[in-house]
Amino acid sequence: MKKFTFTSVMLLALVFSGCGASDGKSSSKNSAVAKEDVCSLLTIAEVSKLVGEKVHDGERDTKHIYPNTSVCTWTSVSKDIPLLLLTYNLHASSHELDYYAPPLDMGYTIKKLNGSINGSIAVLTSKKSLFEVIVRSDDNAVLLTAPYMEEKEGSKPWNSEIQLAELAAERAKGK
């Protein structure tokens, strides 16, 4: 079941984030970070703190290549399962952030996060737990997904995941 869940999450992240305008370049002139550097947006310590266990170095997905999207995955050291996915979309300003969310008819809902400096949204599961955070980063978008965390709104891990997504978005700007 967990293998199916990860595969589903990975495919959803790639399918819904791989769309958009393309100029064939791997980085945006408004972006300080090239899509190939997606794993540099978070540290091992930051990811380990969020997921509550040690993780391997982030590994960029090179099997699924899209012109404007890159995905980094951090896996558990003890269980060797993916604990965090960071998707980085270039040239995303032509779309609202909910464009990158899974389809609502699959049971997901979208919640705008008030007070966000980057215009963040949260994608919630049918059980109202956090599925992913999507954050604007200049004309790009950052999606943070923790497939095995099922945090409820307002909890400390929920807030930590949102803060980590915001941090990755700021780093993607080069700040």
CYANA upper distance limits for C-alpha pairs under 8 A (distance plus 0.5 A):
  1 MET  CA      5 THR  CA      6.62
  2 LYS  CA      6 PHE  CA      6.68
  3 LYS  CA      7 THR  CA      6.64
  4 PHE  CA      8 SER  CA      6.51
  5 THR  CA      9 VAL  CA      6.60
  5 THR  CA    147 PRO  CA      8.07
  6 PHE  CA     10 MET  CA      6.49
  6 PHE  CA     82 PRO  CA      7.67
  6 PHE  CA    147 PRO  CA      7.31
  7 THR  CA     11 LEU  CA      6.58
  8 SER  CA     12 LEU  CA      6.54
  9 VAL  CA     13 ALA  CA      6.54
  9 VAL  CA    147 PRO  CA      7.55
 10 MET  CA     14 LEU  CA      6.70
 11 LEU  CA     15 VAL  CA      6.38
 12 LEU  CA     16 PHE  CA      6.38
 12 LEU  CA    102 PRO  CA      7.06
 13 ALA  CA     17 SER  CA      6.30
 13 ALA  CA     87 THR  CA      7.65
 13 ALA  CA    100 TYR  CA      8.49
 13 ALA  CA    102 PRO  CA      8.40
 14 LEU  CA     18 GLY  CA      6.02
 14 LEU  CA     64 HIS  CA      8.14
 14 LEU  CA     69 THR  CA      8.26
 14 LEU  CA     71 VAL  CA      8.36
 15 VAL  CA     19 CYS  CA      7.67
 16 PHE  CA     99 TYR  CA      7.97
 16 PHE  CA    100 TYR  CA      5.75
 16 PHE  CA    101 ALA  CA      7.23
 16 PHE  CA    102 PRO  CA      7.22
 17 SER  CA     69 THR  CA      7.10
 17 SER  CA     87 THR  CA      8.11
 17 SER  CA     89 ASN  CA      7.02
 17 SER  CA    100 TYR  CA      5.87
 18 GLY  CA     66 TYR  CA      6.15
 18 GLY  CA     67 PRO  CA      7.95
 18 GLY  CA     68 ASN  CA      7.05
 18 GLY  CA     69 THR  CA      6.08
 18 GLY  CA     89 ASN  CA      7.99
 19 CYS  CA     68 ASN  CA      8.42
 20 GLY  CA     68 ASN  CA      8.16
 20 GLY  CA     91 HIS  CA      7.85
 20 GLY  CA     92 ALA  CA      7.44
 20 GLY  CA     94 SER  CA      8.46
 20 GLY  CA     95 HIS  CA      8.47
 21 ALA  CA     91 HIS  CA      7.21
 21 ALA  CA     92 ALA  CA      8.44
 22 SER  CA     67 PRO  CA      6.99
 22 SER  CA     68 ASN  CA      7.02
 22 SER  CA     91 HIS  CA      7.96
 24 GLY  CA     67 PRO  CA      6.43
 24 GLY  CA     68 ASN  CA      8.21
 25 LYS  CA     67 PRO  CA      7.70
 25 LYS  CA     68 ASN  CA      8.19
 26 SER  CA     34 ALA  CA      6.72
 26 SER  CA     35 LYS  CA      6.53
 26 SER  CA     36 GLU  CA      7.97
 26 SER  CA     67 PRO  CA      7.24
 26 SER  CA     68 ASN  CA      6.98
 27 SER  CA     31 SER  CA      7.12
 27 SER  CA     33 VAL  CA      7.58
 27 SER  CA     34 ALA  CA      5.09
 27 SER  CA     35 LYS  CA      6.53
 27 SER  CA     68 ASN  CA      8.31
 27 SER  CA     90 LEU  CA      7.31
 28 SER  CA     32 ALA  CA      8.35
 28 SER  CA     34 ALA  CA      7.86
 28 SER  CA     90 LEU  CA      6.93
 28 SER  CA     91 HIS  CA      7.30
 30 ASN  CA    138 ASP  CA      7.61
 30 ASN  CA    139 ASP  CA      7.50
 30 ASN  CA    173 LYS  CA      8.30
 31 SER  CA    138 ASP  CA      7.90
 31 SER  CA    139 ASP  CA      8.26
 31 SER  CA    140 ASN  CA      8.12
 31 SER  CA    172 ALA  CA      7.24
 31 SER  CA    173 LYS  CA      6.06
 31 SER  CA    174 GLY  CA      7.76
 32 ALA  CA    172 ALA  CA      6.83
 32 ALA  CA    173 LYS  CA      5.92
 32 ALA  CA    174 GLY  CA      5.33
 33 VAL  CA     37 ASP  CA      6.83
 33 VAL  CA     38 VAL  CA      8.12
 33 VAL  CA    171 ARG  CA      8.41
 33 VAL  CA    172 ALA  CA      5.81
 33 VAL  CA    173 LYS  CA      7.30
 33 VAL  CA    174 GLY  CA      7.08
 34 ALA  CA     38 VAL  CA      7.82
 35 LYS  CA     68 ASN  CA      7.86
 35 LYS  CA     69 THR  CA      7.07
 35 LYS  CA     70 SER  CA      5.98
 35 LYS  CA     88 TYR  CA      7.00
 35 LYS  CA     89 ASN  CA      8.03
 35 LYS  CA     90 LEU  CA      7.76
 36 GLU  CA     60 ARG  CA      8.11
 36 GLU  CA     70 SER  CA      7.07
 37 ASP  CA     41 LEU  CA      7.96
 38 VAL  CA     60 ARG  CA      7.70
 38 VAL  CA     70 SER  CA      6.99
 38 VAL  CA     71 VAL  CA      7.20
 38 VAL  CA     72 CYS  CA      6.61
 38 VAL  CA     86 LEU  CA      7.93
 38 VAL  CA     87 THR  CA      8.02
 38 VAL  CA     88 TYR  CA      6.90
 39 CYS  CA     58 GLY  CA      6.01
 39 CYS  CA     59 GLU  CA      7.22
 39 CYS  CA     60 ARG  CA      7.00
 39 CYS  CA     71 VAL  CA      8.47
 39 CYS  CA     72 CYS  CA      5.88
 39 CYS  CA     73 THR  CA      8.42
 39 CYS  CA     86 LEU  CA      8.31
 41 LEU  CA    168 ALA  CA      5.55
 41 LEU  CA    169 ALA  CA      8.38
 41 LEU  CA    171 ARG  CA      6.41
 41 LEU  CA    172 ALA  CA      7.02
 42 LEU  CA     46 GLU  CA      6.96
 42 LEU  CA     47 VAL  CA      7.43
 42 LEU  CA    168 ALA  CA      6.70
 43 THR  CA     47 VAL  CA      6.86
 44 ILE  CA     48 SER  CA      6.44
 44 ILE  CA     54 LYS  CA      8.50
 44 ILE  CA     55 VAL  CA      7.07
 44 ILE  CA     56 HIS  CA      7.67
 44 ILE  CA     57 ASP  CA      6.67
 44 ILE  CA     58 GLY  CA      7.86
 45 ALA  CA     49 LYS  CA      6.54
 46 GLU  CA     50 LEU  CA      6.85
 46 GLU  CA    164 LEU  CA      8.21
 47 VAL  CA     51 VAL  CA      6.74
 47 VAL  CA     55 VAL  CA      7.82
 47 VAL  CA     74 TRP  CA      8.11
 47 VAL  CA     84 LEU  CA      7.86
 48 SER  CA     52 GLY  CA      6.11
 48 SER  CA     53 GLU  CA      5.64
 48 SER  CA     54 LYS  CA      5.59
 48 SER  CA     55 VAL  CA      6.30
 49 LYS  CA     53 GLU  CA      7.40
 50 LEU  CA    157 PRO  CA      7.34
 50 LEU  CA    160 SER  CA      7.16
 50 LEU  CA    161 GLU  CA      7.23
 51 VAL  CA     83 LEU  CA      7.29
 51 VAL  CA     84 LEU  CA      8.24
 51 VAL  CA    146 ALA  CA      8.28
 51 VAL  CA    149 MET  CA      7.90
 53 GLU  CA     76 SER  CA      7.55
 53 GLU  CA     77 VAL  CA      8.46
 54 LYS  CA     76 SER  CA      6.65
 54 LYS  CA     77 VAL  CA      6.23
 54 LYS  CA     78 SER  CA      8.10
 55 VAL  CA     74 TRP  CA      6.53
 55 VAL  CA     75 THR  CA      5.83
 55 VAL  CA     76 SER  CA      5.00
 55 VAL  CA     77 VAL  CA      5.51
 55 VAL  CA     83 LEU  CA      8.46
 56 HIS  CA     74 TRP  CA      6.43
 56 HIS  CA     75 THR  CA      6.10
 56 HIS  CA     76 SER  CA      6.88
 56 HIS  CA     77 VAL  CA      6.30
 57 ASP  CA     74 TRP  CA      6.73
 57 ASP  CA     75 THR  CA      8.35
 58 GLY  CA     72 CYS  CA      6.31
 58 GLY  CA     73 THR  CA      5.76
 58 GLY  CA     74 TRP  CA      4.99
 58 GLY  CA     75 THR  CA      7.98
 59 GLU  CA     72 CYS  CA      5.75
 59 GLU  CA     73 THR  CA      5.78
 59 GLU  CA     74 TRP  CA      6.96
 60 ARG  CA     70 SER  CA      7.67
 60 ARG  CA     71 VAL  CA      6.15
 60 ARG  CA     72 CYS  CA      4.75
 60 ARG  CA     73 THR  CA      6.92
 61 ASP  CA     65 ILE  CA      8.32
 61 ASP  CA     70 SER  CA      7.53
 61 ASP  CA     71 VAL  CA      6.04
 61 ASP  CA     72 CYS  CA      6.57
 61 ASP  CA     73 THR  CA      7.91
 65 ILE  CA     69 THR  CA      7.99
 65 ILE  CA     70 SER  CA      7.95
 66 TYR  CA     70 SER  CA      7.76
 68 ASN  CA     89 ASN  CA      6.17
 68 ASN  CA     90 LEU  CA      5.50
 68 ASN  CA     91 HIS  CA      7.55
 69 THR  CA     87 THR  CA      7.47
 69 THR  CA     88 TYR  CA      6.12
 69 THR  CA     89 ASN  CA      5.06
 69 THR  CA     90 LEU  CA      6.82
 70 SER  CA     87 THR  CA      6.26
 70 SER  CA     88 TYR  CA      5.81
 70 SER  CA     89 ASN  CA      7.23
 71 VAL  CA     85 LEU  CA      7.22
 71 VAL  CA     86 LEU  CA      6.09
 71 VAL  CA     87 THR  CA      4.88
 71 VAL  CA     88 TYR  CA      6.82
 72 CYS  CA     85 LEU  CA      6.17
 72 CYS  CA     86 LEU  CA      5.70
 72 CYS  CA     87 THR  CA      7.03
 73 THR  CA     82 PRO  CA      6.88
 73 THR  CA     83 LEU  CA      7.99
 73 THR  CA     84 LEU  CA      6.24
 73 THR  CA     85 LEU  CA      5.07
 73 THR  CA     86 LEU  CA      7.04
 74 TRP  CA     82 PRO  CA      6.30
 74 TRP  CA     83 LEU  CA      6.43
 74 TRP  CA     84 LEU  CA      5.82
 74 TRP  CA     85 LEU  CA      7.11
 75 THR  CA     80 ASP  CA      6.08
 75 THR  CA     81 ILE  CA      5.64
 75 THR  CA     82 PRO  CA      4.57
 75 THR  CA     83 LEU  CA      5.82
 75 THR  CA     84 LEU  CA      7.57
 76 SER  CA     80 ASP  CA      5.22
 76 SER  CA     81 ILE  CA      5.86
 76 SER  CA     82 PRO  CA      6.75
 76 SER  CA     83 LEU  CA      6.74
 82 PRO  CA    147 PRO  CA      8.25
 83 LEU  CA    146 ALA  CA      6.16
 83 LEU  CA    147 PRO  CA      6.83
 83 LEU  CA    148 TYR  CA      6.96
 84 LEU  CA    144 LEU  CA      7.74
 84 LEU  CA    145 THR  CA      6.23
 84 LEU  CA    146 ALA  CA      5.00
 84 LEU  CA    147 PRO  CA      7.28
 85 LEU  CA    143 LEU  CA      8.44
 85 LEU  CA    144 LEU  CA      6.37
 85 LEU  CA    145 THR  CA      5.60
 85 LEU  CA    146 ALA  CA      6.89
 86 LEU  CA    142 VAL  CA      7.51
 86 LEU  CA    143 LEU  CA      6.17
 86 LEU  CA    144 LEU  CA      5.21
 86 LEU  CA    145 THR  CA      6.95
 87 THR  CA    142 VAL  CA      6.22
 87 THR  CA    143 LEU  CA      5.42
 87 THR  CA    144 LEU  CA      7.00
 88 TYR  CA    140 ASN  CA      7.93
 88 TYR  CA    141 ALA  CA      6.50
 88 TYR  CA    142 VAL  CA      5.25
 88 TYR  CA    143 LEU  CA      7.01
 89 ASN  CA    140 ASN  CA      6.04
 89 ASN  CA    141 ALA  CA      5.56
 89 ASN  CA    142 VAL  CA      6.81
 90 LEU  CA    139 ASP  CA      7.55
 90 LEU  CA    140 ASN  CA      5.11
 90 LEU  CA    141 ALA  CA      7.19
 91 HIS  CA    139 ASP  CA      6.04
 91 HIS  CA    140 ASN  CA      5.74
 92 ALA  CA    139 ASP  CA      5.99
 92 ALA  CA    140 ASN  CA      5.10
 92 ALA  CA    141 ALA  CA      6.33
 93 SER  CA    138 ASP  CA      8.13
 93 SER  CA    139 ASP  CA      4.99
 93 SER  CA    140 ASN  CA      6.65
 93 SER  CA    141 ALA  CA      8.40
 95 HIS  CA     99 TYR  CA      6.68
 97 LEU  CA    101 ALA  CA      7.89
 97 LEU  CA    120 SER  CA      8.24
 97 LEU  CA    121 ILE  CA      7.66
 97 LEU  CA    134 ILE  CA      7.07
 97 LEU  CA    135 VAL  CA      7.77
 97 LEU  CA    136 ARG  CA      7.68
 97 LEU  CA    141 ALA  CA      7.97
 98 ASP  CA    110 ILE  CA      7.76
 98 ASP  CA    121 ILE  CA      8.02
 98 ASP  CA    134 ILE  CA      8.48
100 TYR  CA    134 ILE  CA      8.20
101 ALA  CA    123 VAL  CA      7.28
101 ALA  CA    134 ILE  CA      8.34
102 PRO  CA    106 MET  CA      7.86
102 PRO  CA    108 TYR  CA      7.47
103 PRO  CA    107 GLY  CA      8.28
103 PRO  CA    108 TYR  CA      7.37
104 LEU  CA    108 TYR  CA      5.29
104 LEU  CA    109 THR  CA      6.46
107 GLY  CA    125 THR  CA      6.83
107 GLY  CA    126 SER  CA      5.56
108 TYR  CA    123 VAL  CA      6.98
108 TYR  CA    124 LEU  CA      5.97
108 TYR  CA    125 THR  CA      5.30
108 TYR  CA    126 SER  CA      6.20
109 THR  CA    123 VAL  CA      6.24
109 THR  CA    124 LEU  CA      5.65
109 THR  CA    125 THR  CA      7.13
109 THR  CA    126 SER  CA      7.87
110 ILE  CA    121 ILE  CA      7.16
110 ILE  CA    122 ALA  CA      6.26
110 ILE  CA    123 VAL  CA      5.20
110 ILE  CA    124 LEU  CA      6.67
111 LYS  CA    121 ILE  CA      6.07
111 LYS  CA    122 ALA  CA      5.63
111 LYS  CA    123 VAL  CA      6.93
111 LYS  CA    124 LEU  CA      7.97
112 LYS  CA    119 GLY  CA      8.26
112 LYS  CA    120 SER  CA      6.90
112 LYS  CA    121 ILE  CA      4.94
112 LYS  CA    122 ALA  CA      6.87
113 LEU  CA    119 GLY  CA      7.73
113 LEU  CA    120 SER  CA      6.03
113 LEU  CA    121 ILE  CA      5.74
113 LEU  CA    122 ALA  CA      7.20
114 ASN  CA    119 GLY  CA      8.48
114 ASN  CA    120 SER  CA      8.44
116 SER  CA    120 SER  CA      6.33
118 ASN  CA    135 VAL  CA      6.61
118 ASN  CA    136 ARG  CA      5.76
118 ASN  CA    137 SER  CA      7.17
118 ASN  CA    166 GLU  CA      7.76
118 ASN  CA    169 ALA  CA      8.44
119 GLY  CA    135 VAL  CA      6.77
119 GLY  CA    136 ARG  CA      6.50
120 SER  CA    133 VAL  CA      7.55
120 SER  CA    134 ILE  CA      6.16
120 SER  CA    135 VAL  CA      4.87
120 SER  CA    136 ARG  CA      6.95
120 SER  CA    166 GLU  CA      8.37
121 ILE  CA    133 VAL  CA      6.42
121 ILE  CA    134 ILE  CA      5.87
121 ILE  CA    135 VAL  CA      7.09
122 ALA  CA    130 LEU  CA      7.34
122 ALA  CA    131 PHE  CA      8.00
122 ALA  CA    132 GLU  CA      6.48
122 ALA  CA    133 VAL  CA      5.11
122 ALA  CA    134 ILE  CA      6.86
123 VAL  CA    130 LEU  CA      6.68
123 VAL  CA    131 PHE  CA      5.93
123 VAL  CA    132 GLU  CA      5.75
123 VAL  CA    133 VAL  CA      6.73
123 VAL  CA    134 ILE  CA      8.29
124 LEU  CA    128 LYS  CA      5.65
124 LEU  CA    129 SER  CA      5.87
124 LEU  CA    130 LEU  CA      5.22
124 LEU  CA    131 PHE  CA      5.70
124 LEU  CA    132 GLU  CA      7.74
125 THR  CA    129 SER  CA      5.94
125 THR  CA    130 LEU  CA      6.90
125 THR  CA    131 PHE  CA      6.37
128 LYS  CA    152 LYS  CA      7.26
128 LYS  CA    153 GLU  CA      8.08
129 SER  CA    150 GLU  CA      5.73
129 SER  CA    151 GLU  CA      5.65
129 SER  CA    152 LYS  CA      5.30
129 SER  CA    153 GLU  CA      7.23
130 LEU  CA    149 MET  CA      8.21
130 LEU  CA    150 GLU  CA      6.52
130 LEU  CA    151 GLU  CA      6.07
130 LEU  CA    152 LYS  CA      7.00
130 LEU  CA    153 GLU  CA      7.70
130 LEU  CA    158 TRP  CA      7.42
131 PHE  CA    145 THR  CA      6.76
131 PHE  CA    146 ALA  CA      7.43
131 PHE  CA    147 PRO  CA      7.39
131 PHE  CA    150 GLU  CA      7.85
132 GLU  CA    143 LEU  CA      7.19
132 GLU  CA    144 LEU  CA      5.94
132 GLU  CA    145 THR  CA      4.91
132 GLU  CA    146 ALA  CA      7.31
133 VAL  CA    143 LEU  CA      6.15
133 VAL  CA    144 LEU  CA      5.73
133 VAL  CA    145 THR  CA      7.20
133 VAL  CA    161 GLU  CA      8.04
133 VAL  CA    162 ILE  CA      6.73
133 VAL  CA    165 ALA  CA      7.04
134 ILE  CA    141 ALA  CA      7.38
134 ILE  CA    142 VAL  CA      6.18
134 ILE  CA    143 LEU  CA      4.93
134 ILE  CA    144 LEU  CA      7.02
134 ILE  CA    165 ALA  CA      7.87
135 VAL  CA    141 ALA  CA      6.14
135 VAL  CA    142 VAL  CA      5.69
135 VAL  CA    143 LEU  CA      6.95
135 VAL  CA    165 ALA  CA      7.22
135 VAL  CA    166 GLU  CA      6.97
135 VAL  CA    169 ALA  CA      6.96
136 ARG  CA    140 ASN  CA      6.54
136 ARG  CA    141 ALA  CA      5.10
136 ARG  CA    142 VAL  CA      6.94
136 ARG  CA    169 ALA  CA      7.28
137 SER  CA    141 ALA  CA      5.81
137 SER  CA    142 VAL  CA      7.28
137 SER  CA    169 ALA  CA      5.48
137 SER  CA    170 GLU  CA      7.07
137 SER  CA    172 ALA  CA      7.11
137 SER  CA    173 LYS  CA      6.68
138 ASP  CA    173 LYS  CA      7.12
141 ALA  CA    169 ALA  CA      7.89
142 VAL  CA    165 ALA  CA      7.59
142 VAL  CA    168 ALA  CA      7.78
142 VAL  CA    169 ALA  CA      6.41
143 LEU  CA    165 ALA  CA      7.63
144 LEU  CA    161 GLU  CA      8.29
144 LEU  CA    165 ALA  CA      6.30
151 GLU  CA    155 SER  CA      7.21
151 GLU  CA    157 PRO  CA      6.90
151 GLU  CA    158 TRP  CA      5.99
152 LYS  CA    158 TRP  CA      7.00
153 GLU  CA    158 TRP  CA      6.65
154 GLY  CA    158 TRP  CA      6.58
154 GLY  CA    159 ASN  CA      6.87
155 SER  CA    159 ASN  CA      6.83
156 LYS  CA    160 SER  CA      6.57
157 PRO  CA    161 GLU  CA      6.56
158 TRP  CA    162 ILE  CA      6.95
159 ASN  CA    163 GLN  CA      6.65
160 SER  CA    164 LEU  CA      6.57
161 GLU  CA    165 ALA  CA      6.73
162 ILE  CA    166 GLU  CA      6.74
163 GLN  CA    167 LEU  CA      6.62
164 LEU  CA    168 ALA  CA      6.72
165 ALA  CA    169 ALA  CA      6.74
166 GLU  CA    170 GLU  CA      6.75
167 LEU  CA    171 ARG  CA      6.71
168 ALA  CA    172 ALA  CA      6.59
169 ALA  CA    173 LYS  CA      7.08
170 GLU  CA    174 GLY  CA      7.28
170 GLU  CA    175 LYS  CA      6.24
171 ARG  CA    175 LYS  CA      5.83
